Amino acid sequence: MKSLIQWLVVLVISTSTSAETFDVQAGDTRGFLSAFEAASQNGEPDKIILQGGSFEFEDVGVLQAVADEIEIIGNAANFSRGIAFEITESGRLSVSQVAFVEVRVLANTAEGFFVNYGSLILEQVVFLKSIGRAVSTAKFFGVLNVVVPEPLIRNYGHLSIDRSSFVFSGITGLEGMLNNQGTAYLENVQFVNSLRRAVVNESGVLDLNHATFVDSGPFITDAHAITTIANSIFVDTECSGDGQVTSAGQNTFTDNTCAPNGMDDIVRDYAANLIARRQLGVDLLAHEPLVPSVDGAFRACPEFDALSRRRSLGRNPIPLVCDRGAVETRPLALLQGGASGVFYDPASDGHYVTVLENDANTLVIWNTFDRAGNAVSILATGELREDGLFSGAAFTNVGGQLTEFGPPKGQQPQAWGTLSVLFKSCTSAVLQYQSDDPTLGEGEVPLTRLAFTDQVGCVDL
């Protein structure tokens, strides 16, 4: 027979926490703070999904430190004003699809907006008009004596930033908007018109790939720090410091301060070609590169650019040709009717996918068969995103009969499941389906374009 203590031990083990997903309505600031607090205390990998909207934090200050794993998916949410995140050595924080607009590092925060001792992953984020501050920690006879700069991102651990933009942001101190004392990897990241020092690699290892810096210097690599730059563009942004800066090739600089001695490096004087772009619901500037880049075997082109658009020649599983810098000049264009047409699987001819796109939405029709061999048409409407992904709820029409002298009657729409189409190029795609009917289940079909839709539109004369 078990003792009372043994029963209590079993009870404690059986009531352990589990991973949770928190859904937060658009703009519900209190809801987000409550979800973040609960996730921080749960001790398990948790996910916070925001339904977009604007979240204004009125000088909230530092949130509870992340000691486990938390993922925040913003769905184009905007954060503004005073808030700060801290990740402990055992913590992992992932933030995606969030625009930080006019956020401020407050005087009562620890060391910055994001202070990372563990792992911090930022993907598809925007910092717009956001600044750190130089905060006085002491006064001597009423005069400012000690100034501690607070960057937007201070990294002591592992940092990864992908497909992101820092525009009109910076710091009034000297330690940089991004201060690295750990390991950091930045890919498809642009810094445009940043105040003072955009990046200071103080004592860490920093790897840049397809990055763009426009009027965002100086870029500092201090002693005992190592910086590697590849496929990047530095316009009116000089490199300085006593640390090691290495070019891994295919960079474009407007001066000689960044060690332009890698393969196919270019030093030229040209003005930044800034273009208006919209990212995560906010208007910003992006640098349009003037020189294409042909990557070598050492580092293939990323699939997307900083604006989450497919790279121009992404027709292969690993594209080998793309522009230098964070933004692609000729992204893979599937919009403006470019996806419309008929697709099929050459290895299984006899079923077809028709795509019709307009400014409002996209219609996908899959002419296929059910398990009994009966012909069936499955229809779905939804949005074709700039990254080439279509997804929509699917339905079929059932119960109709063709009348003797007129159109069918009696048909009713019936929910079928979900259809998704991922366009890999103008000529190839993948159809993914998930049926509500358990006998059909889910699957995917490789597609090849059979025909383009020509002369879309009609005008009565």
C-alpha positions, 0 to 999 in steps of 0.5 A, a space after each residue: 500500500 502506498 503511503 500518503 507521501 507517495 500518493 502526493 508525489 503521484 498527484 504532483 507529477 500528474 498535474 504538471 503543466 503543458 504547452 498552451 496557445 493564447 489567442 489575443 484579440 486585435 489591440 487588446 493590450 491587457 489581454 496580451 500582458 495577461 497572456 505573456 505573464 501566464 506563458 512566462 509562469 507556465 514553464 512549457 513552450 507556449 504560443 501567443 497569437 495576436 489577431 493584428 491591431 495596435 497595442 499601446 503600452 503606457 510605460 509598462 516597463 520590463 515584462 516578466 523575464 522569459 525563462 522557458 520558450 515563448 513564441 509571439 505571432 503578431 499577424 501584422 500587430 503594431 506595438 508602441 510606447 514603453 515596453 521591454 523584454 528580457 530573456 534569461 540564459 535558459 529562455 527562448 523568445 521568438 517574435 514574428 510579424 510585429 511592427 514596433 512603431 515609436 517604441 521607447 526604451 524607458 529609463 527604468 528598464 534593465 538594459 534595452 528594449 530586448 535584452 537577451 541572455 538566451 535565444 532571441 529570434 526576430 522574423 518579419 519585424 519592423 522597427 519604425 521611428 523607435 529609439 533607445 535612450 542615454 540615461 543618467 545614473 548619477 549626478 555630481 553637483 547637479 550635473 549629469 555625471 554617468 550616462 548609460 546608453 540603452 540600445 533597442 536590442 542588447 544581445 549576450 546570448 544567441 540572436 537571429 534576425 531575418 526579413 526585418 527592417 529598422 527605419 528612422 530608428 536609433 539611439 542617443 547613446 554610444 552603444 548602438 541600436 543593436 549591441 552584440 556581445 554574444 553570437 548574432 546572425 542577420 539575414 535579409 535585414 535593412 537599416 535605413 536612416 538610423 540615428 548614430 550607430 546602427 550596430 555595435 559588435 562590442 565583443 561578440 561574433 556577428 554574421 551579416 548576409 544580404 543586409 543593407 545599411 543606408 546612412 546608418 553608421 558608423 558600423 562598429 566592430 570593437 576589439 575582440 569582436 568578429 564581423 563577417 559580411 556577405 552579399 550586403 550593401 553599405 551606402 554612406 555607412 562606414 565601418 570603424 573599430 579595432 575588431 576583425 571585419 571580414 568580407 565573405 564576398 559579393 558586397 557593395 560599399 561606398 567607401 573602403 572602411 569595411 575591408 572590401 577584399 572579398 570575392 566580387 566586392 565592389 566599391 563605388 559611389 552612388 546615391 541610395 535609391 530609396 523607394 516607398 514600401 509597405 511592410 506589416 501595415 506600416 509605410 517605410 522606406 526600402 533601399 532598392 539595390 542597383 547591382 545584382 549579385 551572383 552567389 557562389 557555392 559558399 552561400 545560396 540566396 535566401 528564399 525571401 527578401 526583407 519585405 517577405 517577397 520571393 527572390 527574383 530567380 527563386 525557380 529552383 529549390 535553392 535559388 543561386 542568383 539574386 540581388 545584393 542587399 536585403 531587398 530584391 529589385 525584381 521579386 518573383 511576380 505572381 500578382 496582377 493576374 500572373 498566377 491565373 491559368 490552368 495547372 496539372 500533374 504531368 505524372 497523373 494527367 486527368 485532374 486540373 487546377 484552375 486559378 483565377 486572380 483579381 484585385 479582391 480575391 483569388 478563386 481556385 477550382 480543383 477538378 478531381 475525383 472522389 474515392 468512388 471514382 466520381 468526378 468532383 469539382 472543389 472550389 476555394 476562394 482566398 487571398 494570394 499573398 505576395 510570398 506566393 501562398 494561397 489558402 482558402 476554405 473549400 466547398 463543393 456543390 451537391 444535390 443539383 440536377 440538370 433541368 431539361 431546358 435550363 440550368 441545374 437546380 437544387 444544388 447546395 454548397 457543402 463545406 469540403 475542407 481547405 485548399 492551399 496552393 504554394 507557387 514556387 515560380 510562374 510555372 510550378 506550384 504545390 497543391 495541398 488539401 485537407 478534407 473534412 471527410 476522414 476517408 479523403 484525409 490530406 495530401 499534396 500534389 505537385 503542379 506544372 502550369 498547363 496554360 496561361 490565362 490570356 486577355 483577362 478582362 472584357 470590354 463591351 464595344 
